[in-house]
Amino acid sequence: MKVVRYVFKMYFPLMFGILGLFVAGFEILDLFLNIWQYIFNSVPVKTVLYILFLYLPKAVTYSLPLSMLFATCYMISQFSYQNELVAFFASGVSYFRLMFPLIIFAAVMTGTFIVFENKVVVPCYKTYNELKNESIHVKQDANNNNIVIRSENGKIIYKADLYEDLEKKLHGVLIIVRNDDGEVNSIVKANNAVWKEEENKWILSSAVNYDIDENGEMKKTLLKSEIEEMLTESPDSFKNNKVDVETITIKEAKQYLKYLKRTGLPSGEARSVYYKKYSFSFVLLIVTLLAIGLTGRSRRNVIIISLVLSGTASVCFYVLQMVTMNLAKFGIVTPMAGAWFPVVVFLILSVILLRNSKT
Protein backbone atom coordinates (compact mmCIF):
# COMPACT_ATOMS: atom_id res chain seq x y z
CA MET A 1 0.00 0.00 0.00
CA LYS A 2 2.90 2.36 0.68
CA VAL A 3 4.09 1.87 -2.90
CA VAL A 4 0.60 2.60 -4.24
CA ARG A 5 0.28 5.76 -2.13
CA TYR A 6 3.73 6.91 -3.17
CA VAL A 7 2.99 6.41 -6.89
CA PHE A 8 -0.36 8.20 -6.78
CA LYS A 9 0.98 10.97 -4.55
CA MET A 10 3.31 11.91 -7.38
CA TYR A 11 1.02 10.99 -10.28
CA PHE A 12 -2.23 12.79 -9.43
CA PRO A 13 -0.80 16.34 -9.01
CA LEU A 14 1.02 15.90 -12.32
CA MET A 15 -2.03 14.57 -14.15
CA PHE A 16 -4.48 17.18 -12.86
CA GLY A 17 -1.98 20.01 -13.37
CA ILE A 18 -1.31 19.01 -16.98
CA LEU A 19 -5.04 18.37 -17.53
CA GLY A 20 -5.81 21.92 -16.39
CA LEU A 21 -3.23 23.37 -18.79
CA PHE A 22 -4.55 21.40 -21.78
CA VAL A 23 -8.20 22.22 -20.96
CA ALA A 24 -7.33 25.92 -20.72
CA GLY A 25 -5.52 25.65 -24.06
CA PHE A 26 -8.52 24.05 -25.81
CA GLU A 27 -10.88 26.64 -24.29
CA ILE A 28 -8.70 29.52 -25.50
CA LEU A 29 -8.39 27.92 -28.93
CA ASP A 30 -12.18 27.58 -29.23
CA LEU A 31 -12.62 31.21 -28.17
CA PHE A 32 -10.11 32.46 -30.75
CA LEU A 33 -11.72 30.38 -33.52
CA ASN A 34 -15.12 31.98 -32.88
CA ILE A 35 -14.31 35.38 -31.40
CA TRP A 36 -14.82 37.38 -34.60
CA GLN A 37 -18.25 35.83 -35.10
CA TYR A 38 -19.15 36.70 -31.51
CA ILE A 39 -18.01 40.29 -32.04
CA PHE A 40 -19.73 40.63 -35.43
CA ASN A 41 -23.04 39.37 -33.99
CA SER A 42 -22.70 41.39 -30.75
CA VAL A 43 -22.94 38.31 -28.56
CA PRO A 44 -22.99 39.31 -24.84
CA VAL A 45 -19.93 38.40 -22.79
CA LYS A 46 -22.15 36.44 -20.39
CA THR A 47 -23.36 34.26 -23.28
CA VAL A 48 -19.81 33.72 -24.56
CA LEU A 49 -18.68 32.62 -21.11
CA TYR A 50 -21.61 30.21 -20.86
CA ILE A 51 -20.73 28.78 -24.30
CA LEU A 52 -17.15 28.22 -23.10
CA PHE A 53 -18.49 26.56 -19.94
CA LEU A 54 -20.57 24.15 -22.05
CA TYR A 55 -17.45 23.34 -24.09
CA LEU A 56 -15.53 22.42 -20.92
CA PRO A 57 -16.50 18.68 -20.80
CA LYS A 58 -15.50 18.26 -24.46
CA ALA A 59 -12.17 19.93 -23.73
CA VAL A 60 -11.65 17.46 -20.88
CA THR A 61 -12.15 14.48 -23.22
CA TYR A 62 -9.58 15.95 -25.62
CA SER A 63 -7.12 16.65 -22.81
CA LEU A 64 -7.40 13.58 -20.59
CA PRO A 65 -5.41 11.12 -22.78
CA LEU A 66 -2.65 13.70 -23.24
CA SER A 67 -2.48 14.51 -19.53
CA MET A 68 -2.30 10.83 -18.54
CA LEU A 69 0.43 10.23 -21.12
CA PHE A 70 2.55 13.19 -20.04
CA ALA A 71 2.04 12.55 -16.32
CA THR A 72 3.07 8.88 -16.62
CA CYS A 73 6.14 9.68 -18.72
CA TYR A 74 7.29 12.46 -16.41
CA MET A 75 6.75 10.46 -13.22
CA ILE A 76 8.65 7.38 -14.45
CA SER A 77 11.42 9.60 -15.84
CA GLN A 78 11.78 11.24 -12.44
CA PHE A 79 11.95 7.82 -10.78
CA SER A 80 14.72 6.87 -13.20
CA TYR A 81 16.60 10.18 -12.95
CA GLN A 82 16.60 10.10 -9.12
CA ASN A 83 17.59 6.38 -9.06
CA GLU A 84 14.37 5.52 -7.26
CA LEU A 85 13.74 2.67 -9.70
CA VAL A 86 17.01 1.09 -8.58
CA ALA A 87 15.86 1.39 -4.96
CA PHE A 88 12.50 -0.21 -5.76
CA PHE A 89 14.14 -3.08 -7.68
CA ALA A 90 16.65 -3.66 -4.89
CA SER A 91 13.85 -3.90 -2.34
CA GLY A 92 12.08 -6.57 -4.40
CA VAL A 93 9.45 -4.37 -6.06
CA SER A 94 9.32 -5.22 -9.76
CA TYR A 95 8.60 -2.63 -12.45
CA PHE A 96 5.24 -4.24 -13.23
CA ARG A 97 4.24 -4.23 -9.56
CA LEU A 98 5.29 -0.59 -9.27
CA MET A 99 3.24 0.42 -12.32
CA PHE A 100 0.28 -1.90 -11.65
CA PRO A 101 -1.73 0.78 -9.74
CA LEU A 102 -1.47 3.07 -12.78
CA ILE A 103 -2.69 0.29 -15.08
CA ILE A 104 -5.69 -0.38 -12.80
CA PHE A 105 -6.43 3.36 -12.62
CA ALA A 106 -6.29 3.63 -16.43
CA ALA A 107 -8.63 0.62 -16.78
CA VAL A 108 -11.13 2.19 -14.35
CA MET A 109 -10.89 5.50 -16.20
CA THR A 110 -11.63 3.68 -19.46
CA GLY A 111 -15.03 2.55 -18.14
CA THR A 112 -15.68 5.92 -16.51
CA PHE A 113 -14.82 7.70 -19.77
CA ILE A 114 -17.70 5.98 -21.61
CA VAL A 115 -20.23 7.05 -18.96
CA PHE A 116 -18.82 10.59 -18.76
CA GLU A 117 -18.93 10.95 -22.56
CA ASN A 118 -22.51 9.68 -22.77
CA LYS A 119 -24.02 11.40 -19.72
CA VAL A 120 -22.10 14.69 -19.56
CA VAL A 121 -20.12 15.47 -22.71
CA VAL A 122 -22.81 14.74 -25.31
CA PRO A 123 -25.64 16.78 -23.66
CA CYS A 124 -23.31 19.72 -22.93
CA TYR A 125 -21.78 19.66 -26.41
CA LYS A 126 -25.23 19.53 -28.02
CA THR A 127 -26.35 22.58 -26.02
CA TYR A 128 -23.02 24.25 -26.82
CA ASN A 129 -23.58 23.87 -30.58
CA GLU A 130 -27.22 24.97 -30.39
CA LEU A 131 -26.43 28.07 -28.32
CA LYS A 132 -23.40 29.00 -30.43
CA ASN A 133 -25.32 28.62 -33.71
CA GLU A 134 -28.23 30.60 -32.30
CA SER A 135 -25.89 33.36 -31.09
CA ILE A 136 -24.13 33.74 -34.47
CA HIS A 137 -27.41 33.22 -36.41
CA VAL A 138 -26.55 29.92 -38.10
CA LYS A 139 -29.63 27.90 -39.05
CA GLN A 140 -29.82 24.35 -40.34
CA ASP A 141 -31.75 23.94 -43.57
CA ALA A 142 -34.16 21.00 -43.33
CA ASN A 143 -34.91 21.05 -47.07
CA ASN A 144 -33.42 18.15 -48.99
CA ASN A 145 -32.90 17.07 -52.60
CA ASN A 146 -32.24 13.89 -54.58
CA ILE A 147 -33.86 11.72 -51.92
CA VAL A 148 -34.26 7.94 -51.97
CA ILE A 149 -36.09 6.37 -49.01
CA ARG A 150 -36.99 2.72 -48.42
CA SER A 151 -40.18 2.12 -46.42
CA GLU A 152 -42.37 -0.77 -45.24
CA ASN A 153 -39.39 -3.18 -45.10
CA GLY A 154 -38.49 -2.41 -48.69
CA LYS A 155 -41.97 -2.82 -50.13
CA ILE A 156 -42.15 0.88 -51.00
CA ILE A 157 -39.30 3.00 -52.32
CA TYR A 158 -39.70 6.77 -52.54
CA LYS A 159 -37.61 8.91 -54.86
CA ALA A 160 -38.01 12.69 -54.92
CA ASP A 161 -36.15 15.56 -56.54
CA LEU A 162 -36.85 17.97 -53.68
CA TYR A 163 -38.40 18.07 -50.21
CA GLU A 164 -39.64 21.39 -48.77
CA ASP A 165 -39.92 21.13 -45.01
CA LEU A 166 -41.95 24.29 -44.45
CA GLU A 167 -44.77 23.03 -46.68
CA LYS A 168 -44.15 19.32 -46.03
CA LYS A 169 -44.06 18.83 -49.78
CA LEU A 170 -42.21 16.53 -52.19
CA HIS A 171 -41.46 17.46 -55.81
CA GLY A 172 -40.72 15.15 -58.72
CA VAL A 173 -42.01 12.03 -56.99
CA LEU A 174 -41.39 8.47 -58.12
CA ILE A 175 -42.75 5.59 -56.00
CA ILE A 176 -41.90 1.93 -56.56
CA VAL A 177 -44.20 -0.67 -54.99
CA ARG A 178 -42.84 -4.22 -54.56
CA ASN A 179 -44.34 -7.49 -53.36
CA ASP A 180 -43.03 -9.75 -50.60
CA ASP A 181 -40.64 -11.41 -53.07
CA GLY A 182 -39.06 -8.08 -53.97
CA GLU A 183 -40.59 -7.96 -57.45
CA VAL A 184 -41.89 -4.63 -58.74
CA ASN A 185 -45.69 -4.49 -58.93
CA SER A 186 -46.33 -0.84 -59.65
CA ILE A 187 -44.53 2.40 -60.41
CA VAL A 188 -46.19 5.69 -59.52
CA LYS A 189 -45.14 9.07 -60.89
CA ALA A 190 -46.43 12.38 -59.56
CA ASN A 191 -45.58 16.04 -59.93
CA ASN A 192 -45.62 16.49 -56.16
CA ALA A 193 -46.91 15.05 -52.90
CA VAL A 194 -48.21 16.94 -49.86
CA TRP A 195 -48.31 15.51 -46.34
CA LYS A 196 -51.78 15.60 -44.77
CA GLU A 197 -51.40 15.49 -41.00
CA GLU A 198 -55.06 14.66 -40.31
CA GLU A 199 -54.96 11.68 -42.68
CA ASN A 200 -51.37 10.72 -41.79
CA LYS A 201 -50.38 10.05 -45.40
CA TRP A 202 -49.04 11.64 -48.58
CA ILE A 203 -51.52 13.02 -51.11
CA LEU A 204 -50.20 12.82 -54.66
CA SER A 205 -50.86 15.44 -57.33
CA SER A 206 -51.20 14.52 -61.04
CA ALA A 207 -50.29 10.93 -60.25
CA VAL A 208 -49.85 8.30 -62.93
CA ASN A 209 -49.72 4.60 -62.06
CA TYR A 210 -47.99 1.91 -64.11
CA ASP A 211 -48.77 -1.73 -63.31
CA ILE A 212 -46.31 -4.43 -64.34
CA ASP A 213 -47.82 -7.69 -65.54
CA GLU A 214 -46.36 -11.20 -65.46
CA ASN A 215 -44.54 -10.60 -68.75
CA GLY A 216 -42.80 -7.54 -67.36
CA GLU A 217 -44.81 -5.12 -69.51
CA MET A 218 -45.98 -1.80 -68.09
CA LYS A 219 -49.62 -0.78 -68.31
CA LYS A 220 -50.86 2.69 -67.44
CA THR A 221 -53.75 2.61 -64.94
CA LEU A 222 -55.46 4.78 -62.35
CA LEU A 223 -53.77 5.14 -58.98
CA LYS A 224 -54.99 2.36 -56.70
CA SER A 225 -56.51 3.28 -53.36
CA GLU A 226 -54.50 0.56 -51.58
CA ILE A 227 -51.29 2.20 -52.79
CA GLU A 228 -52.46 5.60 -51.53
CA GLU A 229 -53.12 4.12 -48.10
CA MET A 230 -49.56 2.75 -47.96
CA LEU A 231 -47.90 6.16 -48.41
CA THR A 232 -47.49 6.85 -44.69
CA GLU A 233 -43.74 7.40 -44.36
CA SER A 234 -43.16 10.33 -41.97
CA PRO A 235 -41.95 13.65 -43.45
CA ASP A 236 -39.05 13.53 -40.96
CA SER A 237 -37.52 10.75 -43.08
CA PHE A 238 -37.18 13.16 -46.01
CA LYS A 239 -35.53 16.00 -44.09
CA ASN A 240 -31.91 16.97 -44.43
CA ASN A 241 -31.33 15.41 -41.03
CA LYS A 242 -27.98 13.68 -41.30
CA VAL A 243 -26.83 13.14 -37.75
CA ASP A 244 -23.27 13.13 -36.47
CA VAL A 245 -23.36 10.00 -34.30
CA GLU A 246 -20.39 11.26 -32.33
CA THR A 247 -22.49 14.14 -30.95
CA ILE A 248 -25.47 12.09 -29.70
CA THR A 249 -25.97 9.64 -26.85
CA ILE A 250 -25.62 5.88 -27.24
CA LYS A 251 -29.42 5.48 -26.99
CA GLU A 252 -30.01 8.11 -29.66
CA ALA A 253 -27.33 6.53 -31.85
CA LYS A 254 -29.11 3.16 -31.69
CA GLN A 255 -32.39 4.78 -32.76
CA TYR A 256 -30.64 6.60 -35.61
CA LEU A 257 -29.07 3.36 -36.84
CA LYS A 258 -32.51 1.72 -36.82
CA TYR A 259 -33.83 4.62 -38.86
CA LEU A 260 -31.00 4.24 -41.43
CA LYS A 261 -31.66 0.52 -41.69
CA ARG A 262 -35.42 1.01 -42.06
CA THR A 263 -35.08 3.65 -44.77
CA GLY A 264 -32.28 1.88 -46.62
CA LEU A 265 -29.81 4.75 -46.23
CA PRO A 266 -26.04 4.05 -45.99
CA SER A 267 -25.11 3.23 -42.41
CA GLY A 268 -21.47 2.09 -42.55
CA GLU A 269 -19.99 5.37 -41.38
CA ALA A 270 -22.61 5.91 -38.67
CA ARG A 271 -22.21 2.34 -37.40
CA SER A 272 -18.42 2.62 -37.20
CA VAL A 273 -18.71 5.88 -35.23
CA TYR A 274 -21.21 4.14 -32.92
CA TYR A 275 -18.69 1.38 -32.19
CA LYS A 276 -16.02 4.03 -31.71
CA LYS A 277 -18.04 5.41 -28.79
CA TYR A 278 -16.96 2.28 -26.92
CA SER A 279 -13.54 1.64 -28.46
CA PHE A 280 -12.13 5.16 -28.17
CA SER A 281 -12.27 5.09 -24.38
CA PHE A 282 -9.51 2.45 -24.46
CA VAL A 283 -7.13 5.20 -25.57
CA LEU A 284 -6.67 6.02 -21.87
CA LEU A 285 -5.42 2.50 -21.15
CA ILE A 286 -3.34 2.43 -24.34
CA VAL A 287 -1.47 5.70 -23.73
CA THR A 288 -0.75 4.64 -20.15
CA LEU A 289 0.62 1.25 -21.22
CA LEU A 290 2.66 2.87 -24.00
CA ALA A 291 4.14 5.39 -21.58
CA ILE A 292 4.99 2.66 -19.07
CA GLY A 293 6.51 0.41 -21.75
CA LEU A 294 8.53 3.10 -23.57
CA THR A 295 9.67 5.41 -20.77
CA GLY A 296 13.25 5.02 -19.62
CA ARG A 297 14.55 3.17 -22.67
CA SER A 298 17.23 5.84 -23.08
CA ARG A 299 19.84 6.66 -20.42
CA ARG A 300 20.27 10.22 -21.67
CA ASN A 301 17.61 12.93 -21.87
CA VAL A 302 15.20 10.47 -20.29
CA ILE A 303 12.18 12.78 -20.10
CA ILE A 304 12.49 14.15 -23.64
CA ILE A 305 13.16 10.77 -25.27
CA SER A 306 10.33 9.15 -23.31
CA LEU A 307 7.83 11.83 -24.29
CA VAL A 308 8.90 11.66 -27.94
CA LEU A 309 8.62 7.85 -28.07
CA SER A 310 5.30 7.71 -26.23
CA GLY A 311 3.87 10.67 -28.14
CA THR A 312 4.90 9.19 -31.49
CA ALA A 313 3.33 5.83 -30.62
CA SER A 314 0.10 7.58 -29.56
CA VAL A 315 0.01 9.60 -32.78
CA CYS A 316 0.42 6.34 -34.72
CA PHE A 317 -2.64 4.99 -32.89
CA TYR A 318 -4.73 8.03 -33.86
CA VAL A 319 -3.53 7.83 -37.48
CA LEU A 320 -4.32 4.11 -37.70
CA GLN A 321 -7.76 4.72 -36.23
CA MET A 322 -8.41 7.52 -38.73
CA VAL A 323 -7.40 5.20 -41.60
CA THR A 324 -9.56 2.28 -40.45
CA MET A 325 -12.55 4.57 -39.80
CA ASN A 326 -12.29 5.87 -43.37
CA LEU A 327 -12.01 2.31 -44.68
CA ALA A 328 -15.19 1.49 -42.77
CA LYS A 329 -16.88 4.60 -44.17
CA PHE A 330 -16.30 3.40 -47.75
CA GLY A 331 -17.23 -0.20 -46.94
CA ILE A 332 -13.73 -1.64 -47.42
CA VAL A 333 -13.74 -3.05 -43.87
CA THR A 334 -16.62 -3.71 -41.51
CA PRO A 335 -17.71 -0.93 -39.09
CA MET A 336 -16.67 -3.16 -36.17
CA ALA A 337 -13.16 -3.59 -37.60
CA GLY A 338 -12.87 0.12 -38.35
CA ALA A 339 -13.50 1.03 -34.71
CA TRP A 340 -11.79 -1.85 -32.86
CA PHE A 341 -8.82 -2.93 -35.01
CA PRO A 342 -6.47 -0.09 -33.87
CA VAL A 343 -7.41 -0.73 -30.25
CA VAL A 344 -6.62 -4.46 -30.46
CA VAL A 345 -3.33 -3.84 -32.31
CA PHE A 346 -2.05 -1.26 -29.85
CA LEU A 347 -3.21 -3.16 -26.78
CA ILE A 348 -1.16 -6.13 -27.99
CA LEU A 349 1.79 -3.85 -28.78
CA SER A 350 1.51 -2.21 -25.34
CA VAL A 351 1.51 -5.57 -23.54
CA ILE A 352 4.60 -6.69 -25.53
CA LEU A 353 6.43 -3.45 -24.61
CA LEU A 354 5.43 -3.86 -20.98
CA ARG A 355 6.70 -7.43 -20.85
CA ASN A 356 10.04 -6.35 -22.28
CA SER A 357 10.48 -3.30 -20.08
CA LYS A 358 13.01 -2.96 -17.25
CA THR A 359 12.59 -5.21 -14.23
C-alpha positions as CSV (number, residue, x, y, z in Angstrom):
1,M,0.0,0.0,0.0
2,K,2.9,2.4,0.7
3,V,4.1,1.9,-2.9
4,V,0.6,2.6,-4.2
5,R,0.3,5.8,-2.1
6,Y,3.7,6.9,-3.2
7,V,3.0,6.4,-6.9
8,F,-0.4,8.2,-6.8
9,K,1.0,11.0,-4.5
10,M,3.3,11.9,-7.4
11,Y,1.0,11.0,-10.3
12,F,-2.2,12.8,-9.4
13,P,-0.8,16.3,-9.0
14,L,1.0,15.9,-12.3
15,M,-2.0,14.6,-14.2
16,F,-4.5,17.2,-12.9
17,G,-2.0,20.0,-13.4
18,I,-1.3,19.0,-17.0
19,L,-5.0,18.4,-17.5
20,G,-5.8,21.9,-16.4
21,L,-3.2,23.4,-18.8
22,F,-4.5,21.4,-21.8
23,V,-8.2,22.2,-21.0
24,A,-7.3,25.9,-20.7
25,G,-5.5,25.6,-24.1
26,F,-8.5,24.0,-25.8
27,E,-10.9,26.6,-24.3
28,I,-8.7,29.5,-25.5
29,L,-8.4,27.9,-28.9
30,D,-12.2,27.6,-29.2
31,L,-12.6,31.2,-28.2
32,F,-10.1,32.5,-30.7
33,L,-11.7,30.4,-33.5
34,N,-15.1,32.0,-32.9
35,I,-14.3,35.4,-31.4
36,W,-14.8,37.4,-34.6
37,Q,-18.3,35.8,-35.1
38,Y,-19.2,36.7,-31.5
39,I,-18.0,40.3,-32.0
40,F,-19.7,40.6,-35.4
41,N,-23.0,39.4,-34.0
42,S,-22.7,41.4,-30.8
43,V,-22.9,38.3,-28.6
44,P,-23.0,39.3,-24.8
45,V,-19.9,38.4,-22.8
46,K,-22.1,36.4,-20.4
47,T,-23.4,34.3,-23.3
48,V,-19.8,33.7,-24.6
49,L,-18.7,32.6,-21.1
50,Y,-21.6,30.2,-20.9
51,I,-20.7,28.8,-24.3
52,L,-17.1,28.2,-23.1
53,F,-18.5,26.6,-19.9
54,L,-20.6,24.2,-22.1
55,Y,-17.5,23.3,-24.1
56,L,-15.5,22.4,-20.9
57,P,-16.5,18.7,-20.8
58,K,-15.5,18.3,-24.5
59,A,-12.2,19.9,-23.7
60,V,-11.7,17.5,-20.9
61,T,-12.1,14.5,-23.2
62,Y,-9.6,16.0,-25.6
63,S,-7.1,16.7,-22.8
64,L,-7.4,13.6,-20.6
65,P,-5.4,11.1,-22.8
66,L,-2.7,13.7,-23.2
67,S,-2.5,14.5,-19.5
68,M,-2.3,10.8,-18.5
69,L,0.4,10.2,-21.1
70,F,2.5,13.2,-20.0
71,A,2.0,12.5,-16.3
72,T,3.1,8.9,-16.6
73,C,6.1,9.7,-18.7
74,Y,7.3,12.5,-16.4
75,M,6.7,10.5,-13.2
76,I,8.7,7.4,-14.4
77,S,11.4,9.6,-15.8
78,Q,11.8,11.2,-12.4
79,F,11.9,7.8,-10.8
80,S,14.7,6.9,-13.2
81,Y,16.6,10.2,-12.9
82,Q,16.6,10.1,-9.1
83,N,17.6,6.4,-9.1
84,E,14.4,5.5,-7.3
85,L,13.7,2.7,-9.7
86,V,17.0,1.1,-8.6
87,A,15.9,1.4,-5.0
88,F,12.5,-0.2,-5.8
89,F,14.1,-3.1,-7.7
90,A,16.6,-3.7,-4.9
91,S,13.9,-3.9,-2.3
92,G,12.1,-6.6,-4.4
93,V,9.5,-4.4,-6.1
94,S,9.3,-5.2,-9.8
95,Y,8.6,-2.6,-12.5
96,F,5.2,-4.2,-13.2
97,R,4.2,-4.2,-9.6
98,L,5.3,-0.6,-9.3
99,M,3.2,0.4,-12.3
100,F,0.3,-1.9,-11.6
101,P,-1.7,0.8,-9.7
102,L,-1.5,3.1,-12.8
103,I,-2.7,0.3,-15.1
104,I,-5.7,-0.4,-12.8
105,F,-6.4,3.4,-12.6
106,A,-6.3,3.6,-16.4
107,A,-8.6,0.6,-16.8
108,V,-11.1,2.2,-14.3
109,M,-10.9,5.5,-16.2
110,T,-11.6,3.7,-19.5
111,G,-15.0,2.6,-18.1
112,T,-15.7,5.9,-16.5
113,F,-14.8,7.7,-19.8
114,I,-17.7,6.0,-21.6
115,V,-20.2,7.1,-19.0
116,F,-18.8,10.6,-18.8
117,E,-18.9,10.9,-22.6
118,N,-22.5,9.7,-22.8
119,K,-24.0,11.4,-19.7
120,V,-22.1,14.7,-19.6
121,V,-20.1,15.5,-22.7
122,V,-22.8,14.7,-25.3
123,P,-25.6,16.8,-23.7
124,C,-23.3,19.7,-22.9
125,Y,-21.8,19.7,-26.4
126,K,-25.2,19.5,-28.0
127,T,-26.4,22.6,-26.0
128,Y,-23.0,24.2,-26.8
129,N,-23.6,23.9,-30.6
130,E,-27.2,25.0,-30.4
131,L,-26.4,28.1,-28.3
132,K,-23.4,29.0,-30.4
133,N,-25.3,28.6,-33.7
134,E,-28.2,30.6,-32.3
135,S,-25.9,33.4,-31.1
136,I,-24.1,33.7,-34.5
137,H,-27.4,33.2,-36.4
138,V,-26.6,29.9,-38.1
139,K,-29.6,27.9,-39.1
140,Q,-29.8,24.4,-40.3
141,D,-31.8,23.9,-43.6
142,A,-34.2,21.0,-43.3
143,N,-34.9,21.1,-47.1
144,N,-33.4,18.1,-49.0
145,N,-32.9,17.1,-52.6
146,N,-32.2,13.9,-54.6
147,I,-33.9,11.7,-51.9
148,V,-34.3,7.9,-52.0
149,I,-36.1,6.4,-49.0
150,R,-37.0,2.7,-48.4
151,S,-40.2,2.1,-46.4
152,E,-42.4,-0.8,-45.2
153,N,-39.4,-3.2,-45.1
154,G,-38.5,-2.4,-48.7
155,K,-42.0,-2.8,-50.1
156,I,-42.1,0.9,-51.0
157,I,-39.3,3.0,-52.3
158,Y,-39.7,6.8,-52.5
159,K,-37.6,8.9,-54.9
160,A,-38.0,12.7,-54.9
161,D,-36.1,15.6,-56.5
162,L,-36.8,18.0,-53.7
163,Y,-38.4,18.1,-50.2
164,E,-39.6,21.4,-48.8
165,D,-39.9,21.1,-45.0
166,L,-41.9,24.3,-44.4
167,E,-44.8,23.0,-46.7
168,K,-44.2,19.3,-46.0
169,K,-44.1,18.8,-49.8
170,L,-42.2,16.5,-52.2
171,H,-41.5,17.5,-55.8
172,G,-40.7,15.1,-58.7
173,V,-42.0,12.0,-57.0
174,L,-41.4,8.5,-58.1
175,I,-42.7,5.6,-56.0
176,I,-41.9,1.9,-56.6
177,V,-44.2,-0.7,-55.0
178,R,-42.8,-4.2,-54.6
179,N,-44.3,-7.5,-53.4
180,D,-43.0,-9.8,-50.6
181,D,-40.6,-11.4,-53.1
182,G,-39.1,-8.1,-54.0
183,E,-40.6,-8.0,-57.4
184,V,-41.9,-4.6,-58.7
185,N,-45.7,-4.5,-58.9
186,S,-46.3,-0.8,-59.6
187,I,-44.5,2.4,-60.4
188,V,-46.2,5.7,-59.5
189,K,-45.1,9.1,-60.9
190,A,-46.4,12.4,-59.6
191,N,-45.6,16.0,-59.9
192,N,-45.6,16.5,-56.2
193,A,-46.9,15.0,-52.9
194,V,-48.2,16.9,-49.9
195,W,-48.3,15.5,-46.3
196,K,-51.8,15.6,-44.8
197,E,-51.4,15.5,-41.0
198,E,-55.1,14.7,-40.3
199,E,-55.0,11.7,-42.7
200,N,-51.4,10.7,-41.8
201,K,-50.4,10.1,-45.4
202,W,-49.0,11.6,-48.6
203,I,-51.5,13.0,-51.1
204,L,-50.2,12.8,-54.7
205,S,-50.9,15.4,-57.3
206,S,-51.2,14.5,-61.0
207,A,-50.3,10.9,-60.2
208,V,-49.9,8.3,-62.9
209,N,-49.7,4.6,-62.1
210,Y,-48.0,1.9,-64.1
211,D,-48.8,-1.7,-63.3
212,I,-46.3,-4.4,-64.3
213,D,-47.8,-7.7,-65.5
214,E,-46.4,-11.2,-65.5
215,N,-44.5,-10.6,-68.7
216,G,-42.8,-7.5,-67.4
217,E,-44.8,-5.1,-69.5
218,M,-46.0,-1.8,-68.1
219,K,-49.6,-0.8,-68.3
220,K,-50.9,2.7,-67.4
221,T,-53.8,2.6,-64.9
222,L,-55.5,4.8,-62.3
223,L,-53.8,5.1,-59.0
224,K,-55.0,2.4,-56.7
225,S,-56.5,3.3,-53.4
226,E,-54.5,0.6,-51.6
227,I,-51.3,2.2,-52.8
228,E,-52.5,5.6,-51.5
229,E,-53.1,4.1,-48.1
230,M,-49.6,2.7,-48.0
231,L,-47.9,6.2,-48.4
232,T,-47.5,6.8,-44.7
233,E,-43.7,7.4,-44.4
234,S,-43.2,10.3,-42.0
235,P,-41.9,13.7,-43.4
236,D,-39.1,13.5,-41.0
237,S,-37.5,10.8,-43.1
238,F,-37.2,13.2,-46.0
239,K,-35.5,16.0,-44.1
240,N,-31.9,17.0,-44.4
241,N,-31.3,15.4,-41.0
242,K,-28.0,13.7,-41.3
243,V,-26.8,13.1,-37.8
244,D,-23.3,13.1,-36.5
245,V,-23.4,10.0,-34.3
246,E,-20.4,11.3,-32.3
247,T,-22.5,14.1,-31.0
248,I,-25.5,12.1,-29.7
249,T,-26.0,9.6,-26.8
250,I,-25.6,5.9,-27.2
251,K,-29.4,5.5,-27.0
252,E,-30.0,8.1,-29.7
253,A,-27.3,6.5,-31.9
254,K,-29.1,3.2,-31.7
255,Q,-32.4,4.8,-32.8
256,Y,-30.6,6.6,-35.6
257,L,-29.1,3.4,-36.8
258,K,-32.5,1.7,-36.8
259,Y,-33.8,4.6,-38.9
260,L,-31.0,4.2,-41.4
261,K,-31.7,0.5,-41.7
262,R,-35.4,1.0,-42.1
263,T,-35.1,3.7,-44.8
264,G,-32.3,1.9,-46.6
265,L,-29.8,4.8,-46.2
266,P,-26.0,4.0,-46.0
267,S,-25.1,3.2,-42.4
268,G,-21.5,2.1,-42.6
269,E,-20.0,5.4,-41.4
270,A,-22.6,5.9,-38.7
271,R,-22.2,2.3,-37.4
272,S,-18.4,2.6,-37.2
273,V,-18.7,5.9,-35.2
274,Y,-21.2,4.1,-32.9
275,Y,-18.7,1.4,-32.2
276,K,-16.0,4.0,-31.7
277,K,-18.0,5.4,-28.8
278,Y,-17.0,2.3,-26.9
279,S,-13.5,1.6,-28.5
280,F,-12.1,5.2,-28.2
281,S,-12.3,5.1,-24.4
282,F,-9.5,2.5,-24.5
283,V,-7.1,5.2,-25.6
284,L,-6.7,6.0,-21.9
285,L,-5.4,2.5,-21.2
286,I,-3.3,2.4,-24.3
287,V,-1.5,5.7,-23.7
288,T,-0.7,4.6,-20.1
289,L,0.6,1.3,-21.2
290,L,2.7,2.9,-24.0
291,A,4.1,5.4,-21.6
292,I,5.0,2.7,-19.1
293,G,6.5,0.4,-21.8
294,L,8.5,3.1,-23.6
295,T,9.7,5.4,-20.8
296,G,13.3,5.0,-19.6
297,R,14.6,3.2,-22.7
298,S,17.2,5.8,-23.1
299,R,19.8,6.7,-20.4
300,R,20.3,10.2,-21.7
301,N,17.6,12.9,-21.9
302,V,15.2,10.5,-20.3
303,I,12.2,12.8,-20.1
304,I,12.5,14.2,-23.6
305,I,13.2,10.8,-25.3
306,S,10.3,9.1,-23.3
307,L,7.8,11.8,-24.3
308,V,8.9,11.7,-27.9
309,L,8.6,7.9,-28.1
310,S,5.3,7.7,-26.2
311,G,3.9,10.7,-28.1
312,T,4.9,9.2,-31.5
313,A,3.3,5.8,-30.6
314,S,0.1,7.6,-29.6
315,V,0.0,9.6,-32.8
316,C,0.4,6.3,-34.7
317,F,-2.6,5.0,-32.9
318,Y,-4.7,8.0,-33.9
319,V,-3.5,7.8,-37.5
320,L,-4.3,4.1,-37.7
321,Q,-7.8,4.7,-36.2
322,M,-8.4,7.5,-38.7
323,V,-7.4,5.2,-41.6
324,T,-9.6,2.3,-40.4
325,M,-12.6,4.6,-39.8
326,N,-12.3,5.9,-43.4
327,L,-12.0,2.3,-44.7
328,A,-15.2,1.5,-42.8
329,K,-16.9,4.6,-44.2
330,F,-16.3,3.4,-47.7
331,G,-17.2,-0.2,-46.9
332,I,-13.7,-1.6,-47.4
333,V,-13.7,-3.0,-43.9
334,T,-16.6,-3.7,-41.5
335,P,-17.7,-0.9,-39.1
336,M,-16.7,-3.2,-36.2
337,A,-13.2,-3.6,-37.6
338,G,-12.9,0.1,-38.3
339,A,-13.5,1.0,-34.7
340,W,-11.8,-1.8,-32.9
341,F,-8.8,-2.9,-35.0
342,P,-6.5,-0.1,-33.9
343,V,-7.4,-0.7,-30.3
344,V,-6.6,-4.5,-30.5
345,V,-3.3,-3.8,-32.3
346,F,-2.0,-1.3,-29.9
347,L,-3.2,-3.2,-26.8
348,I,-1.2,-6.1,-28.0
349,L,1.8,-3.9,-28.8
350,S,1.5,-2.2,-25.3
351,V,1.5,-5.6,-23.5
352,I,4.6,-6.7,-25.5
353,L,6.4,-3.5,-24.6
354,L,5.4,-3.9,-21.0
355,R,6.7,-7.4,-20.8
356,N,10.0,-6.3,-22.3
357,S,10.5,-3.3,-20.1
358,K,13.0,-3.0,-17.2
359,T,12.6,-5.2,-14.2
